[in-house]
Amino acid sequence: MAFALTTTHPQNGVFAPALQAFKSLLRAAATRREYRNTRRQLMALSDDGLADLGLTRGQIDRVAIEAAIGSAHH
């Protein structure tokens, strides 16, 4: 009597949606962490330090978002 033993990768099995959701949560957490770290570092700079980078305090959130999104795509 013969039988076939098959294995499936988690990406193809019943756990695929849960695995994808978990990966998505990890990516979102990493992106959020990058945003917070960048924002914190920029906020710690003096106005003169920001000016040396060509930034104002009003631009910090945008720059932090762009940095986080950019790092998520690499």
N, CA and C atoms as a LAMMPS dump frame, in Angstrom:
ITEM: TIMESTEP
0
ITEM: NUMBER OF ATOMS
222
ITEM: BOX BOUNDS ff ff ff
-5.0000000000000000e+02 5.0000000000000000e+02
-5.0000000000000000e+02 5.0000000000000000e+02
-5.0000000000000000e+02 5.0000000000000000e+02
ITEM: ATOMS id mol type element x y z
1 1 1 N 0.847 -1.155 0
2 1 2 C 0 0 0
3 1 3 C 0.906 1.236 0
4 2 1 N 0.669 2.126 -0.9
5 2 2 C 1.483 3.336 -1.027
6 2 3 C 0.638 4.543 -0.657
7 3 1 N 1.31 5.516 -0.175
8 3 2 C 0.619 6.766 0.113
9 3 3 C 1.562 7.923 -0.216
10 4 1 N 0.987 9.043 -0.433
11 4 2 C 1.785 10.22 -0.782
12 4 3 C 1.802 11.159 0.419
13 5 1 N 2.974 11.63 0.707
14 5 2 C 3.13 12.591 1.784
15 5 3 C 3.372 13.951 1.135
16 6 1 N 2.478 14.839 1.372
17 6 2 C 2.641 16.173 0.792
18 6 3 C 2.755 17.193 1.917
19 7 1 N 3.528 18.187 1.637
20 7 2 C 3.641 19.294 2.579
21 7 3 C 3.316 20.574 1.834
22 8 1 N 2.802 21.5 2.552
23 8 2 C 2.489 22.792 1.936
24 8 3 C 3.22 23.868 2.698
25 9 1 N 3.565 24.872 2.003
26 9 2 C 4.173 26.034 2.639
27 9 3 C 3.076 26.846 3.309
28 10 1 N 3.408 27.525 4.403
29 10 2 C 2.391 28.33 5.081
30 10 3 C 1.752 29.377 4.162
31 11 1 N 2.507 29.843 3.15
32 11 2 C 1.963 30.853 2.248
33 11 3 C 0.805 30.297 1.421
34 12 1 N 0.763 28.986 1.249
35 12 2 C -0.252 28.364 0.404
36 12 3 C -1.35 27.661 1.194
37 13 1 N -1.193 27.538 2.481
38 13 2 C -2.135 26.754 3.273
39 13 3 C -3.244 27.576 3.889
40 14 1 N -3.907 26.954 4.821
41 14 2 C -5.043 27.587 5.48
42 14 3 C -4.605 28.751 6.375
43 15 1 N -3.31 28.788 6.705
44 15 2 C -2.818 29.848 7.573
45 15 3 C -2.333 31.072 6.793
46 16 1 N -2.417 31.028 5.481
47 16 2 C -1.898 32.114 4.646
48 16 3 C -2.483 33.475 5.023
49 17 1 N -3.791 33.612 5.187
50 17 2 C -4.322 34.932 5.549
51 17 3 C -3.795 35.434 6.903
52 18 1 N -3.681 34.545 7.863
53 18 2 C -3.169 34.939 9.177
54 18 3 C -1.688 35.328 9.086
55 19 1 N -0.927 34.573 8.299
56 19 2 C 0.483 34.877 8.123
57 19 3 C 0.666 36.231 7.443
58 20 1 N -0.129 36.492 6.425
59 20 2 C -0.053 37.78 5.732
60 20 3 C -0.437 38.925 6.67
61 21 1 N -1.446 38.729 7.476
62 21 2 C -1.862 39.762 8.425
63 21 3 C -0.755 40.03 9.442
64 22 1 N -0.114 38.974 9.905
65 22 2 C 0.973 39.115 10.867
66 22 3 C 2.143 39.867 10.247
67 23 1 N 2.511 39.517 9.014
68 23 2 C 3.588 40.219 8.318
69 23 3 C 3.245 41.687 8.123
70 24 1 N 2.01 41.96 7.803
71 24 2 C 1.558 43.343 7.621
72 24 3 C 1.678 44.133 8.923
73 25 1 N 1.311 43.503 10.022
74 25 2 C 1.434 44.158 11.332
75 25 3 C 2.895 44.44 11.671
76 26 1 N 3.776 43.504 11.356
77 26 2 C 5.205 43.714 11.612
78 26 3 C 5.751 44.875 10.78
79 27 1 N 5.346 44.929 9.501
80 27 2 C 5.795 46.037 8.645
81 27 3 C 5.268 47.37 9.167
82 28 1 N 4.014 47.401 9.582
83 28 2 C 3.429 48.636 10.104
84 28 3 C 4.141 49.075 11.383
85 29 1 N 4.465 48.127 12.248
86 29 2 C 5.172 48.456 13.486
87 29 3 C 6.562 48.999 13.191
88 30 1 N 7.256 48.412 12.224
89 30 2 C 8.594 48.885 11.858
90 30 3 C 8.531 50.283 11.26
91 31 1 N 7.53 50.538 10.433
92 31 2 C 7.361 51.865 9.832
93 31 3 C 7.072 52.899 10.909
94 32 1 N 6.201 52.572 11.829
95 32 2 C 5.867 53.483 12.931
96 32 3 C 7.102 53.753 13.794
97 33 1 N 7.887 52.724 14.072
98 33 2 C 9.106 52.883 14.869
99 33 3 C 10.104 53.811 14.163
100 34 1 N 10.26 53.648 12.859
101 34 2 C 11.151 54.513 12.083
102 34 3 C 10.674 55.964 12.136
103 35 1 N 9.363 56.177 12.014
104 35 2 C 8.796 57.522 12.105
105 35 3 C 9.108 58.143 13.468
106 36 1 N 8.827 57.399 14.529
107 36 2 C 9.052 57.933 15.882
108 36 3 C 10.52 58.253 16.123
109 37 1 N 11.41 57.356 15.694
110 37 2 C 12.843 57.587 15.899
111 37 3 C 13.322 58.817 15.137
112 38 1 N 12.928 58.937 13.889
113 38 2 C 13.334 60.089 13.081
114 38 3 C 12.794 61.377 13.676
115 39 1 N 11.518 61.368 14.055
116 39 2 C 10.901 62.571 14.628
117 39 3 C 11.597 62.969 15.927
118 40 1 N 11.867 61.986 16.784
119 40 2 C 12.523 62.261 18.064
120 40 3 C 13.907 62.878 17.845
121 41 1 N 14.663 62.316 16.908
122 41 2 C 16.003 62.836 16.647
123 41 3 C 15.959 64.256 16.091
124 42 1 N 15.023 64.517 15.2
125 42 2 C 14.921 65.866 14.644
126 42 3 C 14.423 66.869 15.687
127 43 1 N 13.489 66.452 16.516
128 43 2 C 12.98 67.349 17.563
129 43 3 C 14.066 67.695 18.575
130 44 1 N 15.05 66.832 18.732
131 44 2 C 16.124 67.068 19.691
132 44 3 C 17.119 68.126 19.186
133 45 1 N 17.083 68.407 17.887
134 45 2 C 18.002 69.402 17.334
135 45 3 C 17.542 70.819 17.675
136 46 1 N 18.492 71.714 17.749
137 46 2 C 18.159 73.125 17.943
138 46 3 C 17.614 73.683 16.63
139 47 1 N 17.025 74.861 16.708
140 47 2 C 16.544 75.505 15.487
141 47 3 C 17.697 75.744 14.517
142 48 1 N 18.855 76.089 15.045
143 48 2 C 20.024 76.287 14.192
144 48 3 C 20.457 74.969 13.546
145 49 1 N 20.407 73.887 14.307
146 49 2 C 20.756 72.578 13.766
147 49 3 C 19.802 72.162 12.648
148 50 1 N 18.519 72.438 12.85
149 50 2 C 17.541 72.145 11.807
150 50 3 C 17.796 73.015 10.573
151 51 1 N 18.108 74.288 10.811
152 51 2 C 18.388 75.192 9.696
153 51 3 C 19.593 74.713 8.893
154 52 1 N 20.581 74.142 9.57
155 52 2 C 21.744 73.595 8.867
156 52 3 C 21.342 72.471 7.911
157 53 1 N 20.269 71.77 8.261
158 53 2 C 19.756 70.697 7.405
159 53 3 C 18.74 71.216 6.384
160 54 1 N 18.445 72.516 6.468
161 54 2 C 17.464 73.104 5.56
162 54 3 C 16.038 72.827 5.98
163 55 1 N 15.835 72.624 7.281
164 55 2 C 14.511 72.295 7.805
165 55 3 C 14.054 73.306 8.844
166 56 1 N 12.738 73.343 9.01
167 56 2 C 12.137 74.094 10.111
168 56 3 C 11.367 73.09 10.971
169 57 1 N 10.978 73.514 12.142
170 57 2 C 10.21 72.618 13.024
171 57 3 C 8.909 72.17 12.371
172 58 1 N 8.328 73.029 11.582
173 58 2 C 7.072 72.696 10.906
174 58 3 C 7.203 71.595 9.87
175 59 1 N 8.413 71.281 9.47
176 59 2 C 8.631 70.247 8.46
177 59 3 C 8.994 68.885 9.056
178 60 1 N 9.188 68.835 10.348
179 60 2 C 9.678 67.604 10.98
180 60 3 C 8.737 66.425 10.757
181 61 1 N 7.446 66.612 10.963
182 61 2 C 6.521 65.484 10.797
183 61 3 C 6.544 64.954 9.369
184 62 1 N 6.548 65.849 8.385
185 62 2 C 6.562 65.421 6.99
186 62 3 C 7.844 64.652 6.663
187 63 1 N 8.97 65.177 7.128
188 63 2 C 10.256 64.515 6.876
189 63 3 C 10.296 63.14 7.55
190 64 1 N 9.767 63.056 8.758
191 64 2 C 9.752 61.777 9.475
192 64 3 C 8.86 60.764 8.757
193 65 1 N 7.72 61.218 8.253
194 65 2 C 6.83 60.321 7.504
195 65 3 C 7.515 59.834 6.237
196 66 1 N 8.136 60.766 5.516
197 66 2 C 8.828 60.381 4.283
198 66 3 C 9.963 59.399 4.563
199 67 1 N 10.68 59.609 5.653
200 67 2 C 11.776 58.7 6.016
201 67 3 C 11.222 57.314 6.346
202 68 1 N 10.126 57.267 7.082
203 68 2 C 9.542 55.979 7.477
204 68 3 C 8.999 55.236 6.271
205 69 1 N 8.305 55.938 5.401
206 69 2 C 7.739 55.297 4.218
207 69 3 C 8.85 54.837 3.285
208 70 1 N 9.875 55.668 3.146
209 70 2 C 11.001 55.307 2.291
210 70 3 C 11.735 54.086 2.81
211 71 1 N 11.9 53.984 4.112
212 71 2 C 12.607 52.826 4.672
213 71 3 C 11.762 51.566 4.582
214 72 1 N 10.456 51.716 4.54
215 72 2 C 9.58 50.552 4.427
216 72 3 C 9.649 49.935 3.04
217 73 1 N 10.042 50.713 2.053
218 73 2 C 10.1 50.214 0.673
219 73 3 C 11.472 49.664 0.318
220 74 1 N 12.411 49.676 1.24
221 74 2 C 13.749 49.162 0.935
222 74 3 C 13.992 47.839 1.582
